[in-house]
Amino acid sequence: MTQRRLFAKYPKKPKSVPMKKEKEDDEWTPDNVFWRWLSMTFVNFHLLLFLSYLVEIWLVVATKYNRIIND
């Protein structure tokens, strides 16, 4: 009897494909710094608006809840 090999369909381990290096963006040119600053300002401004909206909702719910309890 012949012995069956384990993983007979895949006799050799496939060669690993070298990973592509991501482009490192270390150039701190004034233009690049400006666009990074602008994008972060945009993101942070909208995050602040969203959080203030949540606080408004929380305050409205809290005041309504207190009115119900204190009646």
C-alpha distances in whole Angstrom, upper triangle without the diagonal:
4,6,9,13,15,18,16,20,22,20,24,27,29,33,35,38,41,44,47,50,53,56,58,61,63,66,69,72,75,73,70,71,74,71,69,72,73,70,70,73,72,69,71,74,72,70,74,75,72,72,76,76,73,76,79,76,76,80,81,78,80,83,83,81,84,86,84,84,88,90
4,6,9,13,15,13,16,18,17,20,23,26,29,32,35,38,40,44,46,49,53,54,58,60,63,66,68,71,70,66,68,70,68,66,69,70,66,66,70,69,66,68,71,69,68,71,72,69,70,74,73,71,74,76,74,74,78,79,76,78,81,81,79,82,84,83,83,86,88
4,6,9,12,11,15,16,15,18,20,24,27,29,32,35,38,41,44,46,50,52,55,57,60,63,65,68,67,64,65,68,65,63,66,67,64,63,67,66,63,65,68,66,64,68,69,66,67,71,70,68,70,73,71,71,74,75,73,74,78,78,76,79,81,80,80,83,85
4,6,9,8,11,13,12,16,18,21,24,27,30,33,35,38,41,44,47,49,52,54,57,60,63,65,64,61,62,65,62,60,63,64,60,60,64,63,60,62,65,63,61,65,66,63,64,67,67,65,67,70,68,68,71,72,70,71,75,74,73,76,78,77,77,80,82
4,6,5,9,10,9,12,14,17,21,23,26,29,31,35,38,40,44,46,49,51,54,57,59,62,61,57,59,61,59,57,60,61,57,57,61,60,57,59,62,60,59,62,63,61,61,65,64,62,65,68,66,65,69,70,68,69,73,73,71,74,77,75,75,79,80
4,5,9,9,9,12,13,16,19,21,24,27,29,33,35,38,41,43,46,48,51,54,57,60,58,55,56,59,56,54,57,58,54,54,58,57,54,56,59,57,55,59,60,57,58,61,61,59,61,64,62,62,65,67,64,66,69,69,67,70,73,71,71,75,77
4,5,5,7,9,10,13,16,18,21,24,26,30,32,35,38,40,44,46,49,51,54,57,55,52,53,56,53,51,54,55,51,51,55,54,51,53,56,54,53,56,57,55,55,59,58,56,59,62,60,60,63,64,62,64,67,67,66,69,71,70,70,73,75
4,5,6,9,12,14,17,20,22,26,28,31,34,37,40,42,46,48,51,54,56,59,57,54,56,58,55,53,56,57,54,54,57,56,54,56,59,57,55,59,60,57,58,62,61,59,62,65,63,63,67,67,66,67,71,70,69,72,74,73,73,77,78
4,6,9,11,12,16,18,20,24,26,29,32,34,38,40,43,46,48,51,53,56,55,51,53,55,52,51,54,54,51,51,55,54,51,54,56,54,53,57,58,55,56,60,59,57,60,63,61,61,65,65,64,65,69,68,67,70,73,71,72,75,77
4,6,7,9,12,15,17,21,23,26,29,31,35,37,40,43,45,48,50,53,52,49,50,53,50,48,51,52,49,49,53,52,49,51,54,53,51,55,56,53,54,58,58,56,59,61,60,60,63,64,63,64,68,67,66,69,72,70,71,74,76
4,7,9,12,15,18,21,24,27,30,33,36,38,42,44,46,50,52,55,54,50,52,54,52,50,53,54,51,51,55,54,52,54,57,55,54,57,59,56,57,61,60,59,62,64,63,63,66,67,66,67,71,70,69,72,75,74,74,77,79
4,6,9,12,15,18,21,24,27,30,33,35,38,40,43,46,48,52,50,47,49,51,49,47,50,52,48,49,52,52,49,51,55,53,52,55,57,55,55,59,59,57,60,63,61,61,65,66,64,66,69,69,68,71,74,73,73,76,78
4,6,9,12,15,17,21,24,26,30,32,35,37,40,43,45,48,47,44,46,48,46,44,47,48,45,45,49,48,46,48,51,50,48,52,53,51,52,55,55,54,56,59,58,58,61,63,61,63,66,66,65,68,70,70,70,73,75
4,6,9,12,15,18,21,24,27,29,33,35,37,40,43,46,44,41,43,45,43,41,45,46,42,43,47,46,44,46,49,48,46,50,51,49,50,54,54,52,55,58,56,57,60,61,60,61,65,65,64,67,69,69,69,72,74
4,6,9,12,15,18,21,24,26,30,32,34,38,40,43,42,39,41,43,41,39,43,44,41,41,45,45,42,45,48,47,45,49,51,49,49,53,53,52,55,57,56,56,60,61,60,62,65,65,64,67,70,69,70,73,75
4,6,9,12,15,18,21,23,27,29,31,34,37,40,39,35,37,40,37,36,39,40,37,38,41,41,39,41,44,43,42,45,47,45,46,50,50,49,51,54,53,53,56,58,57,58,62,62,61,64,66,66,66,69,71
4,6,9,12,15,18,20,24,26,29,32,34,37,36,32,35,37,35,33,36,38,35,35,39,39,37,39,42,41,40,43,45,43,44,48,48,47,50,52,52,52,55,57,56,57,61,61,61,63,66,65,66,69,71
4,6,9,12,15,17,21,23,25,29,31,34,33,30,32,34,32,30,34,35,33,33,37,37,35,37,40,40,39,42,44,42,43,47,47,46,49,51,51,51,54,56,55,57,60,61,60,62,65,65,65,68,70
4,6,9,12,14,18,20,23,26,28,31,30,27,28,31,29,27,30,32,29,29,33,33,31,33,36,36,35,38,40,39,39,43,43,43,45,48,47,48,51,52,52,53,56,57,57,59,61,62,62,65,67
4,6,9,12,15,17,20,23,25,28,27,23,26,28,26,24,28,29,27,27,31,31,29,32,35,34,34,37,39,37,39,42,42,42,44,47,47,47,50,52,51,53,56,57,56,59,61,61,62,65,67
4,6,8,12,14,16,20,22,25,24,21,23,25,23,22,25,27,25,25,29,29,28,30,33,33,32,35,37,36,37,40,41,41,43,46,46,46,49,51,51,52,55,56,56,58,60,61,61,64,66
4,6,9,12,14,17,19,22,21,18,19,22,20,18,22,23,21,22,25,25,24,26,29,29,28,32,33,33,34,37,38,38,40,42,42,43,46,47,47,49,52,53,53,55,57,58,58,61,63
4,6,9,11,14,16,19,18,15,17,19,17,16,20,21,19,20,24,24,23,25,28,28,28,31,33,33,34,37,38,38,40,42,43,44,46,48,48,49,52,53,54,55,58,59,59,61,64
4,6,8,11,14,17,16,13,15,18,16,15,18,20,18,19,22,23,22,24,27,28,27,30,32,32,33,36,37,37,39,41,42,43,45,47,47,48,51,52,53,54,57,58,58,60,63
4,6,8,10,13,13,9,11,14,13,11,15,17,15,16,19,20,20,22,24,25,25,28,30,30,31,33,35,35,37,39,40,41,43,45,46,47,49,51,51,53,55,56,57,59,61
4,6,9,12,13,10,10,14,14,12,15,17,17,17,20,22,21,23,25,27,27,29,31,32,32,35,36,37,38,41,42,42,44,46,47,48,50,52,52,54,56,58,58,60,62
4,6,9,10,7,9,12,12,12,14,17,17,17,20,22,22,23,26,27,27,29,32,32,33,35,37,38,39,41,43,43,45,47,48,49,51,53,54,55,57,59,60,61,63
4,6,8,6,6,10,11,10,12,15,15,16,18,20,20,21,24,26,26,27,30,31,31,33,35,36,37,39,41,42,43,46,47,47,49,51,52,53,55,57,58,59,62
4,5,5,6,9,10,11,12,14,16,17,18,20,21,22,24,26,27,28,30,32,33,34,36,38,39,40,42,43,45,47,48,49,51,53,54,55,57,59,59,60,63
4,5,5,6,9,10,10,12,14,15,16,18,20,21,22,24,26,26,28,30,31,32,34,36,37,38,41,42,43,45,46,47,49,51,52,53,55,57,58,59,61
4,5,5,6,9,10,11,12,14,15,17,18,20,21,23,24,26,27,29,30,31,33,35,36,37,39,41,42,44,45,46,48,50,51,52,54,56,57,58,60
4,5,5,6,9,10,11,12,14,15,17,18,20,22,23,24,26,27,28,30,32,33,35,36,38,39,40,42,44,45,47,48,49,51,53,54,55,57,59
4,6,5,6,9,10,11,12,14,15,16,18,20,21,22,24,26,27,28,30,31,32,34,36,37,38,40,42,43,44,46,47,49,51,52,53,54,57
4,5,5,6,9,10,10,12,14,15,16,18,20,21,22,24,25,27,28,30,31,33,35,36,37,39,41,42,43,45,46,47,49,51,52,53,55
4,5,5,6,8,10,10,12,14,15,17,18,20,21,23,24,26,27,29,30,32,33,35,36,38,39,40,42,44,45,46,48,50,51,52,54
4,5,5,6,8,10,11,12,14,16,16,18,20,21,22,24,26,27,28,30,32,33,34,36,38,39,40,42,43,45,47,48,49,50,53
4,6,5,6,9,10,10,12,14,15,16,18,20,21,22,24,26,26,28,30,31,32,34,36,37,38,40,42,43,45,46,47,48,51
4,6,5,6,9,10,10,12,14,15,17,18,20,21,23,24,26,27,29,30,31,33,35,36,37,39,41,42,44,45,47,48,50
4,5,5,6,9,10,11,12,14,16,17,18,20,21,23,24,26,27,29,30,32,33,35,36,38,39,41,42,44,45,47,49
4,5,5,6,8,10,10,12,14,15,16,18,20,21,22,24,26,27,28,30,31,32,34,36,37,38,40,42,43,44,46
4,5,5,6,9,10,10,12,14,15,16,18,20,21,22,24,25,27,29,30,31,33,35,36,37,39,41,42,43,45
4,6,5,6,9,10,11,12,14,16,17,19,20,21,23,25,26,27,29,30,32,33,35,36,38,40,41,42,44
4,5,5,6,9,10,11,12,14,15,17,18,20,21,23,24,26,27,29,30,32,33,35,36,38,39,41,42
4,5,5,6,9,10,10,12,14,15,16,18,20,21,22,24,26,27,28,30,31,33,34,36,37,38,41
4,5,5,6,9,10,11,12,14,15,17,19,20,21,23,25,26,27,29,30,31,33,35,36,37,39
4,5,5,6,9,10,10,12,14,15,17,18,20,21,23,24,26,27,29,30,32,33,35,36,38
4,5,5,6,9,10,11,12,14,15,16,18,20,21,22,24,26,27,28,30,32,33,34,36
4,5,5,6,9,10,10,12,14,15,16,18,20,21,22,24,25,27,29,30,31,32,35
4,6,5,6,9,10,11,12,14,15,17,19,20,21,23,24,26,27,29,30,31,33
4,5,5,6,9,10,11,12,14,16,17,18,20,21,23,24,26,27,29,30,32
4,5,5,6,9,10,10,12,14,15,16,18,20,21,22,24,26,27,28,30
4,5,5,6,9,10,10,12,14,15,16,18,20,21,23,24,26,27,29
4,5,5,6,9,10,11,12,14,16,17,18,20,21,23,25,26,27
4,5,5,6,9,10,11,12,14,15,16,18,20,21,22,24,26
4,5,5,6,9,10,10,12,14,15,16,18,20,21,22,24
4,5,5,6,9,10,11,12,14,15,17,19,20,21,23
4,5,5,6,9,10,11,12,14,15,17,18,20,21
4,6,5,6,9,10,10,12,14,15,16,18,20
4,5,5,6,9,10,10,12,14,15,16,18
4,5,5,6,9,10,11,12,14,15,17
4,6,5,6,9,10,11,12,14,16
4,5,5,6,9,10,11,12,14
4,5,5,6,9,10,10,12
4,5,5,6,9,10,11
4,5,5,6,9,10
4,5,5,6,9
4,5,5,6
4,6,6
4,6
4
